[in-house]
Amino acid sequence: MSNLTDQQQDRELQVPSLNSPQMRRILASSFIGSAIEFYDFILYATAASLVFNKVFFVNLIPGVALFASFATLAVGYLARPLGGIVFGHFGDKVGRKGVLITSMVMMGGASTIIGLLPPTAQVGMVAPIALILLRILQGLAVGGEWGGAMLMALEHAPKERRGFAASFANMGGPAGAVLATLAVSAVSLLPNDVFLSWGWRIPFILSVLLVGIGLIIRLKVAESPLFLALEDKAEEKKTPIMQVLTQYPKSVLRGTLVGMSSYTVQGLMTVWAISYVVEDMGMDRTAVLNIKAVGATLTVVGIWFAARYSDKLGRRPVMLVGIAAGALAALPIMWLLQLGALWAFAIALFVANGLIQAFIFGPFGAFTAELFPTRIRYTGASLVYQLSSTVGAGFTPMIVAALVLLGGGSLWLVGIVWAATFVIAALAMRNVKEGKDADLMAEQM
């Protein structure tokens, strides 16, 4: 009895504020771990825009080669919901911490091997097939990372700071994008033939060092107190994914439709638009990548503000600001891209990332977590998040490429479709209950 009391007291001490040593370690783990995972994932997206069509899809018409490169990008996004289900299952059944360590090792290993993969000119079709398989591993890994990193922070945090705590995993994503973009930007200064031969490989191989740093931090983090409290009840644990789909189908659908608006911004502006302004508009590759890095930095700042205000005002009103801004700015952003000027591209990207995406994405971690009870929260939140990313970002580059062709090279049709995704997100948000004041401990009873 005394041992049980001691355990309960220890767990209570883990949730006092965001300023305790344990909580700072948890937030750092959430941020850094997510940053490392998304460094690898976004690194692939950047390389898909600039490199893979020339290294792994040779002897194809340029447009077809780029489409094939983007298709491998989409494969990774398709694997993300499966990763969310698989890792979420074990995260809800056996704990958050071990799953997070596994996902990080898997992602780092896949990225390092990509950096060592020989080109198609040397090994033929083995190269693109291996690239696709490694991309699937990346998708599975990142599918399990976000939900665990977000929940470790949220479930340790006091109720009035949950939105801000959960946002550390969200801030880690664009921070990883900054690292990935700057890494590619640095090696892009090499002569073009050197860059395409081996320069692009350096950022991928460096992933193994980042993963080592992340593991050192993550291994020191305590398990989620809400999960441990649920585990103490010793109740029968049913298959989490079946509970999510049968008991909370509306939450999955609404959460996905809301989240896909943010990810459409990411897929359009940080993947397709990079290729568009470099290949079609002739902008300097290094300058474009540096602008992308600044845009990702602004996203981190925007997420920080949006998450903090979501703890005061609620998740819904803050996210609706980003959704409304996205619907209104869609066509003007397309117009800026078509100007073909570096300054216009910078304005378009900064508005899209720093305002629209950040205000939707900042509260999104807490928003998704508060849709589900503790016993299935890892699976439910991960499924919503990863479905959002697959629908919103995974296919966006290919869809946009097709819309540009249908529009005769004009981007007006892209703007209309993009605005429509924000309208759909706003409609989906209407019937979602505000969760900032929800008692997550009570929901598990």
C-alpha positions as CSV (number, residue, x, y, z in Angstrom):
1,M,0.0,0.0,0.0
2,S,2.8,2.4,0.9
3,N,4.6,1.6,-2.4
4,L,1.4,2.5,-4.3
5,T,1.1,5.7,-2.4
6,D,4.8,6.6,-3.1
7,Q,4.2,5.9,-6.9
8,Q,1.1,8.2,-6.9
9,Q,3.0,10.9,-5.1
10,D,5.9,10.6,-7.6
11,R,3.5,11.0,-10.5
12,E,1.8,14.0,-9.0
13,L,5.2,15.7,-8.6
14,Q,5.7,15.3,-12.4
15,V,2.8,17.6,-13.2
16,P,3.3,20.9,-11.2
17,S,4.3,23.3,-14.0
18,L,6.3,23.8,-17.1
19,N,9.3,25.0,-15.2
20,S,10.3,21.9,-13.3
21,P,13.5,20.2,-14.3
22,Q,11.6,17.1,-15.4
23,M,9.0,19.1,-17.4
24,R,11.8,21.1,-19.2
25,R,13.4,17.8,-20.1
26,I,10.1,16.5,-21.5
27,L,9.5,19.6,-23.5
28,A,13.1,19.5,-24.9
29,S,12.7,15.8,-25.8
30,S,9.4,16.6,-27.5
31,F,10.9,19.5,-29.5
32,I,14.3,18.0,-30.4
33,G,12.9,14.5,-31.1
34,S,10.3,15.9,-33.4
35,A,12.8,18.2,-35.0
36,I,15.1,15.3,-35.8
37,E,12.4,13.1,-37.2
38,F,11.1,16.0,-39.4
39,Y,14.6,16.9,-40.4
40,D,14.8,13.6,-42.1
41,F,11.3,13.7,-43.5
42,I,11.6,17.2,-44.9
43,L,15.1,16.6,-46.1
44,Y,13.6,13.9,-48.4
45,A,10.9,16.4,-49.6
46,T,13.5,19.0,-50.5
47,A,15.7,16.4,-52.3
48,A,12.6,15.2,-54.2
49,S,12.1,18.7,-55.5
50,L,15.7,19.2,-56.6
51,V,17.7,16.0,-56.8
52,F,16.0,12.6,-57.1
53,N,14.5,13.3,-60.5
54,K,18.0,13.7,-61.8
55,V,19.6,10.8,-59.8
56,F,17.1,8.0,-59.5
57,F,14.7,8.7,-62.4
58,V,17.1,9.3,-65.3
59,N,16.2,8.7,-69.0
60,L,12.7,10.2,-68.4
61,I,11.2,13.3,-69.8
62,P,11.9,16.1,-67.2
63,G,8.3,16.6,-66.2
64,V,7.7,12.8,-65.9
65,A,10.9,12.4,-63.8
66,L,9.7,15.2,-61.4
67,F,6.3,13.5,-61.2
68,A,8.0,10.2,-60.4
69,S,10.1,11.9,-57.7
70,F,7.0,13.5,-56.1
71,A,5.3,10.1,-56.3
72,T,8.0,8.6,-54.0
73,L,7.3,11.5,-51.7
74,A,3.6,10.6,-51.7
75,V,4.5,7.0,-50.8
76,G,6.0,8.2,-47.5
77,Y,2.9,10.1,-46.7
78,L,0.7,7.0,-47.5
79,A,2.8,5.1,-44.9
80,R,2.3,7.7,-42.2
81,P,-1.3,6.7,-41.2
82,L,-0.2,3.1,-41.0
83,G,2.7,4.2,-38.8
84,G,0.3,6.1,-36.6
85,I,-1.9,3.0,-36.2
86,V,1.0,0.6,-35.5
87,F,3.0,2.8,-33.2
88,G,-0.2,4.2,-31.7
89,H,-1.4,0.7,-30.9
90,F,1.8,-0.1,-28.9
91,G,1.9,3.4,-27.5
92,D,-1.6,2.9,-26.0
93,K,-0.9,-0.7,-24.9
94,V,2.6,-0.7,-23.5
95,G,3.6,3.0,-23.2
96,R,4.7,6.2,-25.0
97,K,8.4,6.2,-24.3
98,G,9.6,2.9,-25.9
99,V,7.6,3.6,-29.0
100,L,9.3,7.0,-29.4
101,I,12.8,5.6,-29.2
102,T,11.9,2.9,-31.8
103,S,10.5,5.5,-34.3
104,M,13.6,7.7,-34.0
105,V,16.0,4.8,-34.6
106,M,14.0,3.7,-37.6
107,M,13.9,7.1,-39.2
108,G,17.6,7.8,-38.7
109,G,18.6,4.5,-40.1
110,A,16.4,4.9,-43.2
111,S,17.8,8.4,-43.9
112,T,21.4,7.4,-43.5
113,I,20.9,4.5,-46.0
114,I,19.3,6.9,-48.5
115,G,22.5,9.0,-48.3
116,L,24.5,5.9,-49.2
117,L,22.2,4.7,-52.0
118,P,23.9,4.3,-55.4
119,P,22.3,6.1,-58.3
120,T,20.2,4.4,-61.0
121,A,23.1,4.8,-63.5
122,Q,25.1,2.3,-61.4
123,V,22.6,-0.3,-60.2
124,G,19.6,0.2,-62.5
125,M,16.1,-0.2,-61.1
126,V,17.4,-1.4,-57.8
127,A,18.1,2.2,-56.8
128,P,14.5,3.7,-57.2
129,I,13.0,0.5,-55.7
130,A,15.2,0.8,-52.7
131,L,14.5,4.5,-52.4
132,I,10.7,3.8,-52.3
133,L,11.2,1.1,-49.6
134,L,13.3,3.4,-47.5
135,R,10.7,6.2,-48.0
136,I,8.0,3.8,-46.7
137,L,10.2,3.2,-43.5
138,Q,10.5,7.0,-43.1
139,G,6.7,7.3,-43.3
140,L,6.1,4.6,-40.8
141,A,8.6,6.1,-38.4
142,V,7.3,9.7,-38.6
143,G,3.8,8.3,-38.3
144,G,4.6,7.1,-34.8
145,E,6.8,10.0,-33.7
146,W,4.5,13.0,-33.6
147,G,1.7,11.5,-31.6
148,G,4.1,10.2,-28.9
149,A,6.2,13.3,-28.7
150,M,3.1,15.5,-28.5
151,L,1.4,13.3,-25.8
152,M,4.5,13.0,-23.6
153,A,4.4,16.8,-23.3
154,L,0.6,17.2,-23.1
155,E,0.0,14.4,-20.6
156,H,2.7,15.7,-18.2
157,A,1.5,19.4,-18.4
158,P,-1.0,21.1,-16.2
159,K,-4.4,21.6,-17.8
160,E,-4.1,25.4,-18.3
161,R,-0.8,24.9,-20.3
162,R,-1.7,21.8,-22.4
163,G,-1.9,23.7,-25.7
164,F,1.5,25.3,-25.3
165,A,3.1,22.1,-24.0
166,A,1.7,20.1,-27.0
167,S,3.0,22.7,-29.4
168,F,6.6,21.8,-28.7
169,A,6.2,18.7,-31.0
170,N,4.6,21.0,-33.6
171,M,7.4,23.5,-33.3
172,G,9.9,20.7,-33.7
173,G,8.6,20.0,-37.2
174,P,9.4,23.4,-38.8
175,A,12.6,23.6,-36.8
176,G,13.6,20.3,-38.4
177,A,12.6,21.8,-41.7
178,V,15.0,24.8,-41.0
179,L,17.9,22.4,-40.4
180,A,17.1,20.3,-43.4
181,T,16.7,23.3,-45.7
182,L,19.9,25.0,-44.5
183,A,21.8,21.7,-44.8
184,V,20.7,21.3,-48.5
185,S,21.3,25.0,-49.1
186,A,24.9,24.7,-47.8
187,V,25.7,21.7,-50.1
188,S,23.9,23.4,-53.0
189,L,26.8,25.9,-53.1
190,L,28.9,23.1,-54.6
191,P,29.2,23.0,-58.4
192,N,26.1,21.4,-59.8
193,D,27.7,18.2,-61.0
194,V,29.3,17.7,-57.5
195,F,26.1,18.5,-55.8
196,L,24.2,15.9,-57.8
197,S,27.0,13.4,-57.5
198,W,27.6,13.3,-53.8
199,G,27.0,16.7,-52.2
200,W,23.3,16.1,-51.6
201,R,24.1,12.9,-49.6
202,I,25.9,14.7,-46.8
203,P,22.7,16.0,-45.0
204,F,21.2,12.5,-45.1
205,I,24.3,10.8,-43.7
206,L,24.5,13.4,-40.9
207,S,21.2,12.1,-39.7
208,V,22.9,9.4,-37.7
209,L,24.6,12.0,-35.5
210,L,21.3,13.9,-34.8
211,V,19.6,10.6,-33.9
212,G,22.3,9.9,-31.4
213,I,21.8,13.3,-29.7
214,G,18.0,12.7,-29.6
215,L,18.3,9.3,-28.0
216,I,20.5,10.6,-25.2
217,I,17.8,13.1,-24.3
218,R,14.8,10.9,-24.9
219,L,16.1,8.0,-22.8
220,K,16.0,10.3,-19.7
221,V,12.3,11.2,-20.0
222,A,9.8,9.6,-17.6
223,E,6.7,7.7,-18.9
224,S,3.4,9.6,-19.3
225,P,1.6,9.9,-15.9
226,L,-1.8,9.6,-17.5
227,F,-0.8,6.3,-19.2
228,L,0.7,5.0,-15.9
229,A,-2.5,5.9,-14.0
230,L,-4.6,4.1,-16.6
231,E,-2.2,1.1,-16.5
232,D,-2.7,0.9,-12.7
233,K,-6.4,0.2,-13.2
234,A,-5.5,-3.1,-14.8
235,E,-8.6,-3.0,-17.0
236,E,-8.8,-5.0,-20.2
237,K,-7.3,-3.1,-23.1
238,K,-9.1,-3.6,-26.4
239,T,-7.5,-3.0,-29.8
240,P,-7.1,0.9,-29.9
241,I,-7.7,1.3,-33.6
242,M,-11.0,-0.5,-33.5
243,Q,-12.2,1.7,-30.6
244,V,-11.1,4.8,-32.4
245,L,-13.0,3.9,-35.6
246,T,-16.1,2.5,-34.0
247,Q,-16.6,4.9,-31.1
248,Y,-15.0,8.1,-32.5
249,P,-15.5,8.1,-36.3
250,K,-16.7,11.7,-36.4
251,S,-13.8,12.9,-34.4
252,V,-11.4,11.3,-36.9
253,L,-13.2,12.7,-39.9
254,R,-13.6,16.3,-38.5
255,G,-10.0,16.4,-37.2
256,T,-8.6,15.2,-40.5
257,L,-10.5,17.7,-42.5
258,V,-9.4,20.5,-40.2
259,G,-5.8,19.4,-40.2
260,M,-5.5,18.8,-43.9
261,S,-5.8,22.6,-44.5
262,S,-2.5,23.2,-42.7
263,Y,-0.8,20.4,-44.5
264,T,-2.0,21.6,-47.9
265,V,0.0,24.8,-47.2
266,Q,3.1,22.7,-46.4
267,G,2.8,20.5,-49.5
268,L,2.1,23.4,-51.8
269,M,4.5,26.0,-50.6
270,T,7.4,24.0,-49.2
271,V,7.6,21.3,-51.8
272,W,5.8,22.1,-55.1
273,A,6.5,25.8,-55.0
274,I,10.2,25.2,-54.5
275,S,10.4,23.2,-57.7
276,Y,8.1,25.7,-59.5
277,V,10.1,28.8,-58.8
278,V,13.5,27.2,-59.4
279,E,12.7,25.1,-62.5
280,D,10.0,27.2,-64.1
281,M,10.8,30.7,-62.9
282,G,14.6,30.3,-63.0
283,M,15.2,31.6,-59.4
284,D,18.5,30.9,-57.7
285,R,18.3,27.5,-55.9
286,T,20.3,28.6,-52.9
287,A,18.4,31.8,-52.4
288,V,15.1,30.0,-52.6
289,L,16.2,27.4,-50.0
290,N,17.4,30.2,-47.7
291,I,14.0,31.9,-48.0
292,K,12.3,28.5,-47.2
293,A,14.5,28.3,-44.1
294,V,13.4,31.7,-43.0
295,G,9.8,30.7,-43.6
296,A,10.1,27.7,-41.5
297,T,11.6,29.8,-38.7
298,L,8.6,32.1,-38.9
299,T,6.4,29.0,-38.6
300,V,8.1,28.1,-35.3
301,V,7.4,31.6,-34.0
302,G,3.8,31.6,-35.2
303,I,3.2,28.2,-33.6
304,W,4.6,29.5,-30.3
305,F,2.2,32.5,-30.3
306,A,-0.8,30.5,-31.6
307,A,-0.4,27.7,-29.0
308,R,-0.1,30.1,-26.1
309,Y,-3.2,32.0,-27.1
310,S,-5.1,28.7,-27.6
311,D,-4.7,28.1,-23.9
312,K,-6.3,31.5,-23.2
313,L,-8.9,31.8,-26.0
314,G,-9.4,28.1,-27.0
315,R,-8.2,25.9,-29.8
316,R,-11.1,26.7,-32.2
317,P,-10.9,30.5,-32.4
318,V,-7.2,30.6,-32.9
319,M,-7.3,27.9,-35.6
320,L,-10.2,29.6,-37.4
321,V,-8.0,32.7,-37.8
322,G,-5.5,30.7,-39.8
323,I,-8.2,28.9,-41.8
324,A,-9.9,32.2,-42.7
325,A,-6.6,33.8,-43.6
326,G,-5.8,30.8,-45.9
327,A,-9.1,31.0,-47.7
328,L,-8.7,34.8,-48.3
329,A,-5.0,34.7,-49.3
330,A,-5.0,31.6,-51.6
331,L,-5.4,33.5,-54.9
332,P,-3.2,36.4,-53.9
333,I,-0.4,34.0,-53.0
334,M,-0.7,32.3,-56.4
335,W,-0.5,35.7,-58.1
336,L,2.7,36.4,-56.1
337,L,4.3,33.1,-57.3
338,Q,3.6,33.9,-60.9
339,L,5.4,37.2,-60.7
340,G,8.6,35.3,-60.9
341,A,10.4,37.6,-58.5
342,L,12.4,36.4,-55.4
343,W,10.8,39.1,-53.2
344,A,7.3,38.0,-54.2
345,F,8.1,34.4,-53.5
346,A,9.4,35.4,-50.1
347,I,6.2,37.3,-49.2
348,A,4.0,34.4,-50.4
349,L,6.0,31.8,-48.4
350,F,6.2,34.0,-45.2
351,V,2.4,34.6,-45.2
352,A,1.6,31.0,-45.9
353,N,4.0,29.5,-43.3
354,G,4.3,32.2,-40.7
355,L,0.6,33.0,-40.4
356,I,-1.7,30.6,-42.1
357,Q,0.0,27.3,-41.3
358,A,1.2,28.4,-37.9
359,F,-2.2,29.5,-36.6
360,I,-3.8,26.2,-37.6
361,F,-0.9,24.0,-36.6
362,G,0.0,25.7,-33.3
363,P,-3.0,24.4,-31.3
364,F,-3.5,21.3,-33.5
365,G,-1.6,18.9,-31.2
366,A,-3.9,19.7,-28.2
367,F,-6.9,19.9,-30.5
368,T,-6.4,16.3,-31.7
369,A,-5.4,15.0,-28.3
370,E,-8.6,16.4,-26.7
371,L,-10.7,14.5,-29.2
372,F,-9.9,11.2,-27.6
373,P,-9.7,9.6,-24.1
374,T,-6.4,8.4,-22.7
375,R,-6.8,4.7,-23.4
376,I,-6.8,5.4,-27.2
377,R,-5.3,8.9,-27.4
378,Y,-2.0,7.9,-29.0
379,T,-3.8,6.0,-31.8
380,G,-6.6,8.5,-32.3
381,A,-4.4,11.6,-32.3
382,S,-1.8,9.9,-34.5
383,L,-4.4,8.7,-37.0
384,V,-6.0,12.2,-37.3
385,Y,-2.6,13.9,-37.7
386,Q,-1.2,11.4,-40.2
387,L,-4.4,11.2,-42.3
388,S,-4.2,15.0,-42.4
389,S,-0.7,15.0,-43.6
390,T,-1.3,12.3,-46.2
391,V,-4.4,13.9,-47.7
392,G,-3.2,17.5,-47.3
393,A,0.5,17.3,-48.2
394,G,1.3,13.8,-49.6
395,F,-0.6,14.3,-52.9
396,T,-0.6,18.1,-53.1
397,P,2.6,18.4,-55.3
398,M,1.2,15.9,-57.8
399,I,-2.3,17.4,-57.8
400,V,-1.0,20.9,-58.2
401,A,1.2,19.9,-61.1
402,A,-1.9,18.5,-62.8
403,L,-3.9,21.6,-62.0
404,V,-1.2,23.8,-63.5
405,L,-1.5,21.8,-66.7
406,L,-5.3,22.1,-66.7
407,G,-5.0,25.8,-66.2
408,G,-2.6,26.2,-69.2
409,G,0.3,27.2,-67.0
410,S,-1.7,29.6,-64.9
411,L,-2.1,29.1,-61.1
412,W,-5.7,30.4,-60.8
413,L,-7.2,26.9,-60.6
414,V,-4.7,26.0,-57.9
415,G,-5.8,29.0,-55.9
416,I,-9.5,28.1,-56.1
417,V,-8.9,24.5,-55.1
418,W,-6.6,25.6,-52.2
419,A,-9.2,28.1,-50.9
420,A,-11.9,25.3,-51.1
421,T,-9.8,23.2,-48.7
422,F,-10.0,26.0,-46.1
423,V,-13.7,26.3,-46.5
424,I,-14.1,22.6,-45.9
425,A,-11.9,22.8,-42.8
426,A,-14.1,25.7,-41.4
427,L,-17.2,23.7,-42.0
428,A,-15.7,20.6,-40.2
429,M,-14.7,22.8,-37.3
430,R,-18.3,23.9,-36.6
431,N,-19.4,20.8,-34.7
432,V,-16.1,20.2,-32.8
433,K,-16.4,20.8,-29.1
434,E,-13.8,23.1,-27.5
435,G,-11.4,21.0,-25.5
436,K,-9.1,23.5,-23.7
437,D,-10.9,23.0,-20.4
438,A,-11.5,19.2,-20.7
439,D,-10.4,17.1,-17.8
440,L,-8.3,14.4,-19.4
441,M,-8.0,12.4,-16.2
442,A,-11.8,12.2,-16.0
443,E,-12.1,11.1,-19.6
444,Q,-10.2,7.9,-18.9
445,M,-12.6,6.7,-16.3
